Amino acid sequence: MWYYLYLMLPRDALTMPLSALEAAVSVANVMSAPLAAALLMLDGAWGLRDWQWLFLIEGILTLSIGLAAGMVGRTKLFVA
């Protein structure tokens, strides 16, 4: 991600996007542990084991965020 930001943006415009990316990484780290703990408590709900819930929900979240970022970030990526 950092590499693509370097490709798409001029050097003087990198400060805010890189700061936002670092902040997003920190927020994701803070939120992922409680989410994982809550999902691991769903053992046996609807016939799925706890690790299956973890893979399913976090996979859906990752896929949806990745697709949304791919749709939004198409501006200069293919030109770079």
N, CA, C and O atoms as a CHARMM CRD file, in Angstrom:
* protein
*
  320
    1    1 MET  N      0.81900  -1.18000   0.00000 PROA 1      0.00000
    2    1 MET  CA     0.00000   0.00000   0.00000 PROA 1      0.00000
    3    1 MET  C      0.86600   1.24900   0.00000 PROA 1      0.00000
    4    1 MET  O      0.59800   2.20900  -0.72200 PROA 1      0.00000
    5    2 TRP  N      1.89400   1.21900   0.81000 PROA 2      0.00000
    6    2 TRP  CA     2.78600   2.38100   0.85900 PROA 2      0.00000
    7    2 TRP  C      3.43200   2.61300  -0.50700 PROA 2      0.00000
    8    2 TRP  O      3.58900   3.75200  -0.94600 PROA 2      0.00000
    9    3 TYR  N      3.79700   1.53900  -1.15600 PROA 3      0.00000
   10    3 TYR  CA     4.43500   1.63700  -2.46400 PROA 3      0.00000
   11    3 TYR  C      3.50800   2.29200  -3.49100 PROA 3      0.00000
   12    3 TYR  O      3.94200   3.13900  -4.27200 PROA 3      0.00000
   13    4 TYR  N      2.23400   1.89800  -3.48700 PROA 4      0.00000
   14    4 TYR  CA     1.28800   2.48100  -4.42700 PROA 4      0.00000
   15    4 TYR  C      1.03900   3.94900  -4.13500 PROA 4      0.00000
   16    4 TYR  O      0.83800   4.74300  -5.05500 PROA 4      0.00000
   17    5 LEU  N      1.05100   4.31500  -2.86200 PROA 5      0.00000
   18    5 LEU  CA     0.92300   5.73600  -2.54200 PROA 5      0.00000
   19    5 LEU  C      2.10800   6.51400  -3.08700 PROA 5      0.00000
   20    5 LEU  O      1.94500   7.61600  -3.61200 PROA 5      0.00000
   21    6 TYR  N      3.29700   5.94400  -2.96500 PROA 6      0.00000
   22    6 TYR  CA     4.48000   6.60500  -3.52600 PROA 6      0.00000
   23    6 TYR  C      4.38400   6.72900  -5.04500 PROA 6      0.00000
   24    6 TYR  O      4.87100   7.70400  -5.61600 PROA 6      0.00000
   25    7 LEU  N      3.76600   5.75700  -5.70100 PROA 7      0.00000
   26    7 LEU  CA     3.62500   5.81300  -7.15200 PROA 7      0.00000
   27    7 LEU  C      2.58100   6.83400  -7.59800 PROA 7      0.00000
   28    7 LEU  O      2.76500   7.51300  -8.60900 PROA 7      0.00000
   29    8 MET  N      1.49100   6.94300  -6.85000 PROA 8      0.00000
   30    8 MET  CA     0.37100   7.75000  -7.29500 PROA 8      0.00000
   31    8 MET  C      0.46200   9.21500  -6.89600 PROA 8      0.00000
   32    8 MET  O     -0.11000  10.06900  -7.57400 PROA 8      0.00000
   33    9 LEU  N      1.16200   9.52400  -5.82100 PROA 9      0.00000
   34    9 LEU  CA     1.14900  10.88900  -5.30400 PROA 9      0.00000
   35    9 LEU  C      2.50600  11.54900  -5.44100 PROA 9      0.00000
   36    9 LEU  O      3.53200  10.87400  -5.36900 PROA 9      0.00000
   37   10 PRO  N      2.52800  12.85100  -5.63700 PROA 10     0.00000
   38   10 PRO  CA     3.81500  13.55000  -5.62400 PROA 10     0.00000
   39   10 PRO  C      4.40200  13.55700  -4.22000 PROA 10     0.00000
   40   10 PRO  O      3.68100  13.40800  -3.23300 PROA 10     0.00000
   41   11 ARG  N      5.68700  13.72700  -4.14300 PROA 11     0.00000
   42   11 ARG  CA     6.38700  13.61800  -2.86700 PROA 11     0.00000
   43   11 ARG  C      5.87600  14.62000  -1.82400 PROA 11     0.00000
   44   11 ARG  O      5.82000  14.29100  -0.63900 PROA 11     0.00000
   45   12 ASP  N      5.50700  15.81900  -2.23600 PROA 12     0.00000
   46   12 ASP  CA     5.05400  16.81800  -1.26300 PROA 12     0.00000
   47   12 ASP  C      3.62800  16.57100  -0.77700 PROA 12     0.00000
   48   12 ASP  O      3.18600  17.23900   0.15800 PROA 12     0.00000
   49   13 ALA  N      2.89400  15.63700  -1.37600 PROA 13     0.00000
   50   13 ALA  CA     1.52000  15.34300  -0.96000 PROA 13     0.00000
   51   13 ALA  C      1.39600  14.01600  -0.22700 PROA 13     0.00000
   52   13 ALA  O      0.28400  13.51700  -0.05700 PROA 13     0.00000
   53   14 LEU  N      2.49000  13.44000   0.20600 PROA 14     0.00000
   54   14 LEU  CA     2.44900  12.11700   0.83400 PROA 14     0.00000
   55   14 LEU  C      2.17900  12.12400   2.33700 PROA 14     0.00000
   56   14 LEU  O      1.80100  11.09300   2.89300 PROA 14     0.00000
   57   15 THR  N      2.36200  13.23800   2.99200 PROA 15     0.00000
   58   15 THR  CA     2.30700  13.26100   4.45500 PROA 15     0.00000
   59   15 THR  C      0.96000  12.80300   5.00000 PROA 15     0.00000
   60   15 THR  O      0.91200  11.90200   5.83700 PROA 15     0.00000
   61   16 MET  N     -0.11900  13.40000   4.54900 PROA 16     0.00000
   62   16 MET  CA    -1.43600  13.06000   5.08400 PROA 16     0.00000
   63   16 MET  C     -1.88300  11.63600   4.71100 PROA 16     0.00000
   64   16 MET  O     -2.38100  10.92600   5.58400 PROA 16     0.00000
   65   17 PRO  N     -1.72900  11.19100   3.46900 PROA 17     0.00000
   66   17 PRO  CA    -2.13600   9.80400   3.17500 PROA 17     0.00000
   67   17 PRO  C     -1.33200   8.76300   3.95000 PROA 17     0.00000
   68   17 PRO  O     -1.89200   7.76700   4.40900 PROA 17     0.00000
   69   18 LEU  N     -0.04200   8.98200   4.09800 PROA 18     0.00000
   70   18 LEU  CA     0.75500   8.02100   4.86900 PROA 18     0.00000
   71   18 LEU  C      0.37700   8.05000   6.34300 PROA 18     0.00000
   72   18 LEU  O      0.35200   7.00700   6.99700 PROA 18     0.00000
   73   19 SER  N      0.08300   9.23500   6.87300 PROA 19     0.00000
   74   19 SER  CA    -0.36000   9.32700   8.27000 PROA 19     0.00000
   75   19 SER  C     -1.70400   8.63700   8.46600 PROA 19     0.00000
   76   19 SER  O     -1.91300   7.93600   9.45600 PROA 19     0.00000
   77   20 ALA  N     -2.61300   8.84100   7.51500 PROA 20     0.00000
   78   20 ALA  CA    -3.91900   8.18200   7.60900 PROA 20     0.00000
   79   20 ALA  C     -3.77800   6.66800   7.52500 PROA 20     0.00000
   80   20 ALA  O     -4.48000   5.94000   8.22800 PROA 20     0.00000
   81   21 LEU  N     -2.88800   6.19300   6.68200 PROA 21     0.00000
   82   21 LEU  CA    -2.65700   4.75500   6.56100 PROA 21     0.00000
   83   21 LEU  C     -2.08700   4.18100   7.85300 PROA 21     0.00000
   84   21 LEU  O     -2.52600   3.12400   8.30500 PROA 21     0.00000
   85   22 GLU  N     -1.12800   4.85600   8.44300 PROA 22     0.00000
   86   22 GLU  CA    -0.55700   4.38400   9.70900 PROA 22     0.00000
   87   22 GLU  C     -1.60400   4.40400  10.82600 PROA 22     0.00000
   88   22 GLU  O     -1.63800   3.49700  11.65800 PROA 22     0.00000
   89   23 ALA  N     -2.45300   5.42800  10.84800 PROA 23     0.00000
   90   23 ALA  CA    -3.52000   5.48400  11.85400 PROA 23     0.00000
   91   23 ALA  C     -4.51300   4.35100  11.65000 PROA 23     0.00000
   92   23 ALA  O     -4.98200   3.75000  12.61600 PROA 23     0.00000
   93   24 ALA  N     -4.83700   4.05700  10.38900 PROA 24     0.00000
   94   24 ALA  CA    -5.77000   2.96200  10.10700 PROA 24     0.00000
   95   24 ALA  C     -5.20000   1.61500  10.53300 PROA 24     0.00000
   96   24 ALA  O     -5.93300   0.75600  11.02500 PROA 24     0.00000
   97   25 VAL  N     -3.90200   1.42700  10.34800 PROA 25     0.00000
   98   25 VAL  CA    -3.26200   0.18100  10.78500 PROA 25     0.00000
   99   25 VAL  C     -3.34600   0.05700  12.30300 PROA 25     0.00000
  100   25 VAL  O     -3.62900  -1.02400  12.81900 PROA 25     0.00000
  101   26 SER  N     -3.10700   1.14300  13.01600 PROA 26     0.00000
  102   26 SER  CA    -3.18500   1.10500  14.47700 PROA 26     0.00000
  103   26 SER  C     -4.60500   0.82000  14.95600 PROA 26     0.00000
  104   26 SER  O     -4.80000   0.03100  15.88000 PROA 26     0.00000
  105   27 VAL  N     -5.58900   1.45100  14.34000 PROA 27     0.00000
  106   27 VAL  CA    -6.98900   1.21900  14.72300 PROA 27     0.00000
  107   27 VAL  C     -7.38000  -0.22800  14.42400 PROA 27     0.00000
  108   27 VAL  O     -8.08400  -0.85400  15.21600 PROA 27     0.00000
  109   28 ALA  N     -6.93400  -0.75300  13.30300 PROA 28     0.00000
  110   28 ALA  CA    -7.24300  -2.14200  12.96300 PROA 28     0.00000
  111   28 ALA  C     -6.63300  -3.10700  13.97200 PROA 28     0.00000
  112   28 ALA  O     -7.25200  -4.10900  14.33200 PROA 28     0.00000
  113   29 ASN  N     -5.42900  -2.81000  14.42500 PROA 29     0.00000
  114   29 ASN  CA    -4.80500  -3.67300  15.43100 PROA 29     0.00000
  115   29 ASN  C     -5.54700  -3.62900  16.75100 PROA 29     0.00000
  116   29 ASN  O     -5.67100  -4.65100  17.42600 PROA 29     0.00000
  117   30 VAL  N     -6.04000  -2.46400  17.12800 PROA 30     0.00000
  118   30 VAL  CA    -6.78100  -2.32800  18.38600 PROA 30     0.00000
  119   30 VAL  C     -8.12700  -3.03800  18.29900 PROA 30     0.00000
  120   30 VAL  O     -8.57400  -3.63100  19.28100 PROA 30     0.00000
  121   31 MET  N     -8.77300  -2.98600  17.15200 PROA 31     0.00000
  122   31 MET  CA   -10.11200  -3.55600  17.01800 PROA 31     0.00000
  123   31 MET  C    -10.10900  -5.05700  16.73300 PROA 31     0.00000
  124   31 MET  O    -11.10000  -5.73100  17.01600 PROA 31     0.00000
  125   32 SER  N     -9.04400  -5.58600  16.19100 PROA 32     0.00000
  126   32 SER  CA    -9.07200  -6.98500  15.76800 PROA 32     0.00000
  127   32 SER  C     -9.04800  -7.96300  16.94300 PROA 32     0.00000
  128   32 SER  O     -9.68000  -9.01700  16.86700 PROA 32     0.00000
  129   33 ALA  N     -8.35200  -7.65100  18.00000 PROA 33     0.00000
  130   33 ALA  CA    -8.28800  -8.58600  19.13600 PROA 33     0.00000
  131   33 ALA  C     -9.63600  -8.74900  19.83400 PROA 33     0.00000
  132   33 ALA  O    -10.04300  -9.88600  20.07000 PROA 33     0.00000
  133   34 PRO  N    -10.35600  -7.67000  20.17800 PROA 34     0.00000
  134   34 PRO  CA   -11.68300  -7.87800  20.77500 PROA 34     0.00000
  135   34 PRO  C    -12.67100  -8.54900  19.81800 PROA 34     0.00000
  136   34 PRO  O    -13.51500  -9.33600  20.24600 PROA 34     0.00000
  137   35 LEU  N    -12.56500  -8.23500  18.52800 PROA 35     0.00000
  138   35 LEU  CA   -13.43700  -8.89000  17.55200 PROA 35     0.00000
  139   35 LEU  C    -13.16000 -10.38500  17.50300 PROA 35     0.00000
  140   35 LEU  O    -14.09200 -11.18800  17.48200 PROA 35     0.00000
  141   36 ALA  N    -11.90400 -10.75900  17.48400 PROA 36     0.00000
  142   36 ALA  CA   -11.54700 -12.17300  17.46800 PROA 36     0.00000
  143   36 ALA  C    -12.02200 -12.86700  18.73500 PROA 36     0.00000
  144   36 ALA  O    -12.51100 -13.99500  18.67400 PROA 36     0.00000
  145   37 ALA  N    -11.88700 -12.21500  19.87200 PROA 37     0.00000
  146   37 ALA  CA   -12.34000 -12.81700  21.13100 PROA 37     0.00000
  147   37 ALA  C    -13.85200 -13.02000  21.12400 PROA 37     0.00000
  148   37 ALA  O    -14.34700 -14.05000  21.58500 PROA 37     0.00000
  149   38 ALA  N    -14.58000 -12.04300  20.60500 PROA 38     0.00000
  150   38 ALA  CA   -16.03800 -12.17800  20.54200 PROA 38     0.00000
  151   38 ALA  C    -16.44700 -13.28200  19.57800 PROA 38     0.00000
  152   38 ALA  O    -17.37900 -14.03700  19.85500 PROA 38     0.00000
  153   39 LEU  N    -15.76000 -13.37800  18.45800 PROA 39     0.00000
  154   39 LEU  CA   -16.09400 -14.43200  17.49300 PROA 39     0.00000
  155   39 LEU  C    -15.74700 -15.81900  18.00700 PROA 39     0.00000
  156   39 LEU  O    -16.41700 -16.79100  17.65900 PROA 39     0.00000
  157   40 LEU  N    -14.72900 -15.92300  18.81400 PROA 40     0.00000
  158   40 LEU  CA   -14.36900 -17.22600  19.36800 PROA 40     0.00000
  159   40 LEU  C    -15.35400 -17.69600  20.43900 PROA 40     0.00000
  160   40 LEU  O    -15.33500 -18.86500  20.82400 PROA 40     0.00000
  161   41 MET  N    -16.21000 -16.79700  20.92200 PROA 41     0.00000
  162   41 MET  CA   -17.24600 -17.18600  21.88100 PROA 41     0.00000
  163   41 MET  C    -18.47800 -17.75400  21.18900 PROA 41     0.00000
  164   41 MET  O    -19.38800 -18.23700  21.86200 PROA 41     0.00000
  165   42 LEU  N    -18.52600 -17.70600  19.86100 PROA 42     0.00000
  166   42 LEU  CA   -19.68300 -18.21100  19.11400 PROA 42     0.00000
  167   42 LEU  C    -19.58200 -19.70100  18.81900 PROA 42     0.00000
  168   42 LEU  O    -20.21200 -20.17900  17.87600 PROA 42     0.00000
  169   43 ASP  N    -18.82800 -20.42500  19.57800 PROA 43     0.00000
  170   43 ASP  CA   -18.60000 -21.84400  19.32200 PROA 43     0.00000
  171   43 ASP  C    -19.91500 -22.61200  19.32700 PROA 43     0.00000
  172   43 ASP  O    -20.63500 -22.62600  20.32600 PROA 43     0.00000
  173   44 GLY  N    -20.21700 -23.24600  18.21200 PROA 44     0.00000
  174   44 GLY  CA   -21.41000 -24.07600  18.11100 PROA 44     0.00000
  175   44 GLY  C    -22.64000 -23.35500  17.59800 PROA 44     0.00000
  176   44 GLY  O    -23.64800 -24.00700  17.32200 PROA 44     0.00000
  177   45 ALA  N    -22.60300 -22.03600  17.45700 PROA 45     0.00000
  178   45 ALA  CA   -23.76800 -21.30800  16.96300 PROA 45     0.00000
  179   45 ALA  C    -23.95900 -21.60900  15.48100 PROA 45     0.00000
  180   45 ALA  O    -23.01000 -21.52500  14.70000 PROA 45     0.00000
  181   46 TRP  N    -25.18500 -21.96000  15.09200 PROA 46     0.00000
  182   46 TRP  CA   -25.55300 -22.30400  13.71700 PROA 46     0.00000
  183   46 TRP  C    -24.65500 -23.39100  13.12200 PROA 46     0.00000
  184   46 TRP  O    -24.42300 -23.42200  11.91300 PROA 46     0.00000
  185   47 GLY  N    -24.16700 -24.25700  13.95900 PROA 47     0.00000
  186   47 GLY  CA   -23.41100 -25.41100  13.49900 PROA 47     0.00000
  187   47 GLY  C    -21.97400 -25.13300  13.08800 PROA 47     0.00000
  188   47 GLY  O    -21.33200 -25.99400  12.48600 PROA 47     0.00000
  189   48 LEU  N    -21.45700 -23.96100  13.39600 PROA 48     0.00000
  190   48 LEU  CA   -20.07800 -23.62300  13.04300 PROA 48     0.00000
  191   48 LEU  C    -19.21000 -23.58200  14.28900 PROA 48     0.00000
  192   48 LEU  O    -19.64700 -23.13800  15.35000 PROA 48     0.00000
  193   49 ARG  N    -17.99000 -24.04500  14.15000 PROA 49     0.00000
  194   49 ARG  CA   -17.03300 -23.99500  15.24400 PROA 49     0.00000
  195   49 ARG  C    -16.52000 -22.57200  15.40800 PROA 49     0.00000
  196   49 ARG  O    -16.75400 -21.72500  14.54600 PROA 49     0.00000
  197   50 ASP  N    -15.82500 -22.30300  16.50300 PROA 50     0.00000
  198   50 ASP  CA   -15.35300 -20.94800  16.78100 PROA 50     0.00000
  199   50 ASP  C    -14.35300 -20.44700  15.74000 PROA 50     0.00000
  200   50 ASP  O    -14.41100 -19.28700  15.33400 PROA 50     0.00000
  201   51 TRP  N    -13.44400 -21.30800  15.31000 PROA 51     0.00000
  202   51 TRP  CA   -12.46300 -20.87100  14.32000 PROA 51     0.00000
  203   51 TRP  C    -13.11000 -20.64000  12.96300 PROA 51     0.00000
  204   51 TRP  O    -12.62900 -19.81400  12.18800 PROA 51     0.00000
  205   52 GLN  N    -14.19800 -21.35500  12.65800 PROA 52     0.00000
  206   52 GLN  CA   -14.90700 -21.13500  11.40400 PROA 52     0.00000
  207   52 GLN  C    -15.61000 -19.77700  11.39700 PROA 52     0.00000
  208   52 GLN  O    -15.65700 -19.09600  10.37200 PROA 52     0.00000
  209   53 TRP  N    -16.15500 -19.39400  12.55400 PROA 53     0.00000
  210   53 TRP  CA   -16.74600 -18.06000  12.66700 PROA 53     0.00000
  211   53 TRP  C    -15.69100 -16.98000  12.45300 PROA 53     0.00000
  212   53 TRP  O    -15.92900 -15.99200  11.75900 PROA 53     0.00000
  213   54 LEU  N    -14.53600 -17.18100  13.05300 PROA 54     0.00000
  214   54 LEU  CA   -13.45200 -16.21400  12.92200 PROA 54     0.00000
  215   54 LEU  C    -13.03400 -16.05300  11.46500 PROA 54     0.00000
  216   54 LEU  O    -12.90300 -14.92700  10.98500 PROA 54     0.00000
  217   55 PHE  N    -12.82700 -17.14500  10.76300 PROA 55     0.00000
  218   55 PHE  CA   -12.42900 -17.08400   9.35600 PROA 55     0.00000
  219   55 PHE  C    -13.53000 -16.46600   8.50100 PROA 55     0.00000
  220   55 PHE  O    -13.24600 -15.66100   7.61400 PROA 55     0.00000
  221   56 LEU  N    -14.78200 -16.83400   8.75800 PROA 56     0.00000
  222   56 LEU  CA   -15.89000 -16.35600   7.95600 PROA 56     0.00000
  223   56 LEU  C    -16.09300 -14.84200   8.09300 PROA 56     0.00000
  224   56 LEU  O    -16.14200 -14.13100   7.08900 PROA 56     0.00000
  225   57 ILE  N    -16.20900 -14.35900   9.30300 PROA 57     0.00000
  226   57 ILE  CA   -16.50200 -12.93400   9.51700 PROA 57     0.00000
  227   57 ILE  C    -15.31000 -12.07400   9.12400 PROA 57     0.00000
  228   57 ILE  O    -15.48900 -11.07300   8.42900 PROA 57     0.00000
  229   58 GLU  N    -14.11600 -12.42600   9.54000 PROA 58     0.00000
  230   58 GLU  CA   -12.96100 -11.61300   9.17300 PROA 58     0.00000
  231   58 GLU  C    -12.67600 -11.69300   7.67600 PROA 58     0.00000
  232   58 GLU  O    -12.18200 -10.72500   7.09700 PROA 58     0.00000
  233   59 GLY  N    -12.97300 -12.81500   7.04300 PROA 59     0.00000
  234   59 GLY  CA   -12.81500 -12.91900   5.59300 PROA 59     0.00000
  235   59 GLY  C    -13.80400 -12.04900   4.85000 PROA 59     0.00000
  236   59 GLY  O    -13.44800 -11.39800   3.86700 PROA 59     0.00000
  237   60 ILE  N    -15.04800 -12.03200   5.31300 PROA 60     0.00000
  238   60 ILE  CA   -16.06000 -11.17600   4.68200 PROA 60     0.00000
  239   60 ILE  C    -15.69200  -9.70400   4.84200 PROA 60     0.00000
  240   60 ILE  O    -15.81300  -8.92700   3.89500 PROA 60     0.00000
  241   61 LEU  N    -15.24600  -9.32000   6.02700 PROA 61     0.00000
  242   61 LEU  CA   -14.83700  -7.92700   6.24700 PROA 61     0.00000
  243   61 LEU  C    -13.64900  -7.55000   5.37100 PROA 61     0.00000
  244   61 LEU  O    -13.63300  -6.47000   4.78000 PROA 61     0.00000
  245   62 THR  N    -12.66800  -8.41900   5.28500 PROA 62     0.00000
  246   62 THR  CA   -11.49000  -8.13800   4.46600 PROA 62     0.00000
  247   62 THR  C    -11.85000  -8.04000   2.99400 PROA 62     0.00000
  248   62 THR  O    -11.36800  -7.14900   2.29400 PROA 62     0.00000
  249   63 LEU  N    -12.68300  -8.93700   2.52400 PROA 63     0.00000
  250   63 LEU  CA   -13.09400  -8.91400   1.12900 PROA 63     0.00000
  251   63 LEU  C    -13.88500  -7.65400   0.79500 PROA 63     0.00000
  252   63 LEU  O    -13.65500  -7.03500  -0.24400 PROA 63     0.00000
  253   64 SER  N    -14.80800  -7.27400   1.66000 PROA 64     0.00000
  254   64 SER  CA   -15.62300  -6.08900   1.38100 PROA 64     0.00000
  255   64 SER  C    -14.78700  -4.80900   1.40900 PROA 64     0.00000
  256   64 SER  O    -14.98500  -3.92900   0.57200 PROA 64     0.00000
  257   65 ILE  N    -13.86300  -4.69400   2.35000 PROA 65     0.00000
  258   65 ILE  CA   -13.00000  -3.52100   2.40200 PROA 65     0.00000
  259   65 ILE  C    -12.06500  -3.49300   1.19700 PROA 65     0.00000
  260   65 ILE  O    -11.81700  -2.42800   0.63200 PROA 65     0.00000
  261   66 GLY  N    -11.54900  -4.64500   0.80200 PROA 66     0.00000
  262   66 GLY  CA   -10.67500  -4.70900  -0.36500 PROA 66     0.00000
  263   66 GLY  C    -11.39600  -4.33300  -1.65000 PROA 66     0.00000
  264   66 GLY  O    -10.84000  -3.61600  -2.48200 PROA 66     0.00000
  265   67 LEU  N    -12.62500  -4.80600  -1.82500 PROA 67     0.00000
  266   67 LEU  CA   -13.39500  -4.44800  -3.01200 PROA 67     0.00000
  267   67 LEU  C    -13.73500  -2.96600  -3.03000 PROA 67     0.00000
  268   67 LEU  O    -13.66000  -2.32200  -4.07700 PROA 67     0.00000
  269   68 ALA  N    -14.10800  -2.42200  -1.87600 PROA 68     0.00000
  270   68 ALA  CA   -14.41300  -0.99200  -1.81000 PROA 68     0.00000
  271   68 ALA  C    -13.18000  -0.15500  -2.10200 PROA 68     0.00000
  272   68 ALA  O    -13.26800   0.84800  -2.81000 PROA 68     0.00000
  273   69 ALA  N    -12.04200  -0.54700  -1.57300 PROA 69     0.00000
  274   69 ALA  CA   -10.80700   0.19000  -1.83600 PROA 69     0.00000
  275   69 ALA  C    -10.39700   0.07400  -3.29200 PROA 69     0.00000
  276   69 ALA  O     -9.86000   1.02400  -3.86200 PROA 69     0.00000
  277   70 GLY  N    -10.64200  -1.07000  -3.89600 PROA 70     0.00000
  278   70 GLY  CA   -10.33500  -1.24100  -5.30800 PROA 70     0.00000
  279   70 GLY  C    -11.19300  -0.36700  -6.20300 PROA 70     0.00000
  280   70 GLY  O    -10.72500   0.11600  -7.23400 PROA 70     0.00000
  281   71 MET  N    -12.44200  -0.15900  -5.81800 PROA 71     0.00000
  282   71 MET  CA   -13.32000   0.69800  -6.60600 PROA 71     0.00000
  283   71 MET  C    -12.97300   2.17500  -6.43700 PROA 71     0.00000
  284   71 MET  O    -13.03700   2.94800  -7.39200 PROA 71     0.00000
  285   72 VAL  N    -12.61200   2.55300  -5.23700 PROA 72     0.00000
  286   72 VAL  CA   -12.28100   3.95600  -4.96700 PROA 72     0.00000
  287   72 VAL  C    -10.89700   4.30400  -5.47700 PROA 72     0.00000
  288   72 VAL  O    -10.69200   5.41200  -5.97200 PROA 72     0.00000
  289   73 GLY  N     -9.94000   3.39300  -5.37100 PROA 73     0.00000
  290   73 GLY  CA    -8.56000   3.69200  -5.67300 PROA 73     0.00000
  291   73 GLY  C     -8.15000   3.51800  -7.11500 PROA 73     0.00000
  292   73 GLY  O     -6.95100   3.45500  -7.38800 PROA 73     0.00000
  293   74 ARG  N     -9.05800   3.43700  -8.04100 PROA 74     0.00000
  294   74 ARG  CA    -8.72200   3.21100  -9.44100 PROA 74     0.00000
  295   74 ARG  C     -8.28700   4.47500 -10.18300 PROA 74     0.00000
  296   74 ARG  O     -8.11000   4.42800 -11.40100 PROA 74     0.00000
  297   75 THR  N     -8.11400   5.57100  -9.51200 PROA 75     0.00000
  298   75 THR  CA    -7.89400   6.82500 -10.19800 PROA 75     0.00000
  299   75 THR  C     -6.59600   6.85500 -11.00700 PROA 75     0.00000
  300   75 THR  O     -6.62900   7.03600 -12.22400 PROA 75     0.00000
  301   76 LYS  N     -5.45200   6.67800 -10.33600 PROA 76     0.00000
  302   76 LYS  CA    -4.17300   6.78800 -11.02300 PROA 76     0.00000
  303   76 LYS  C     -3.36500   5.50300 -10.97100 PROA 76     0.00000
  304   76 LYS  O     -2.22900   5.48400 -11.44500 PROA 76     0.00000
  305   77 LEU  N     -3.89900   4.45000 -10.42100 PROA 77     0.00000
  306   77 LEU  CA    -3.13300   3.23400 -10.20700 PROA 77     0.00000
  307   77 LEU  C     -2.66300   2.62100 -11.52700 PROA 77     0.00000
  308   77 LEU  O     -1.51900   2.17800 -11.63200 PROA 77     0.00000
  309   78 PHE  N     -3.53000   2.59500 -12.52100 PROA 78     0.00000
  310   78 PHE  CA    -3.16100   1.96900 -13.78600 PROA 78     0.00000
  311   78 PHE  C     -2.29500   2.88800 -14.64300 PROA 78     0.00000
  312   78 PHE  O     -1.63900   2.43200 -15.57900 PROA 78     0.00000
  313   79 VAL  N     -2.29400   4.15800 -14.32900 PROA 79     0.00000
  314   79 VAL  CA    -1.46600   5.11400 -15.05900 PROA 79     0.00000
  315   79 VAL  C     -0.05100   5.10100 -14.50800 PROA 79     0.00000
  316   79 VAL  O      0.89700   5.37900 -15.24200 PROA 79     0.00000
  317   80 ALA  N      0.11200   4.77900 -13.21600 PROA 80     0.00000
  318   80 ALA  CA     1.41100   4.87000 -12.55200 PROA 80     0.00000
  319   80 ALA  C      2.39800   3.91700 -13.08300 PROA 80     0.00000
  320   80 ALA  O      3.53700   3.88300 -12.61600 PROA 80     0.00000
